Amino acid sequence: MLDIHSLPLAPKIILVIGFAIGITSFILLLRYQIILILMKFKPGYRESVRKEIARKKIKNNRR
């Protein structure tokens, strides 16, 4: 097991950046599944997504 407190500053920063990139890529990979799960459990979120999609369709039709 790695003791984070014994590392110098530069490897700590690299480690934090690596975790941040990993979490961000995980969220971007699963964004549609996360949206579907939220839509299933929160009806208010489902309605806001529907309104946003309708608003985008109207905006694209005007162009």
N, C-alpha and C positions, 0 to 999 in steps of 0.2 A: 504494500500500500504506500502511496506517495504522500509524504508530509508536505502539504502546501506551504506551511509557515516557514519551512527551512529553505525554500527556493528563493533565489535572487529576484529582483523586481522584474527584469525583462522576461523570464520564463513565466512568471505569474500573469503578466499582461498578455503574452502569447496564448496562454491557457484560457484566459477569460475571453479573448477574441475568438478562439477556436470554438468554445462552447456557444458563444453568441451566434456564430455563423452556422453551427450545427442546429441550434434551436430554430433559427430563422428559416433554414432550408427545410426543416421538418414541417414547420407551419405552412410554408409555401407549397410543399408537396401535398399536404393533406387539407388545403383550404376548402376545397369543394365538399369533402366529407364532413369537415367541421361545420360548414354552412348547413348541410343537410341535417346534421344532428341537432343544431340549434333550432332549425325550422320545425323539427319534429317535437321538441320539448317546450318551445316557447311560441305560442300562437302570435304574440305581439311582434316577434321578430319576423315571423312568416309574412305578416301583413306589411311590415316595413319593406321587406325584400320585394314583394309584389308591387308596391307603390313605386319603388325605385326603378324596377324593370319597366313599368308602364311609363314612367317619366322619361326614361332613356329612349324608349320606342317613339314617343311623341317628339322628343328632341331630334332624333335621327330622321324622322319623316319630314320635318320642317326644312331640312337642308336640301 
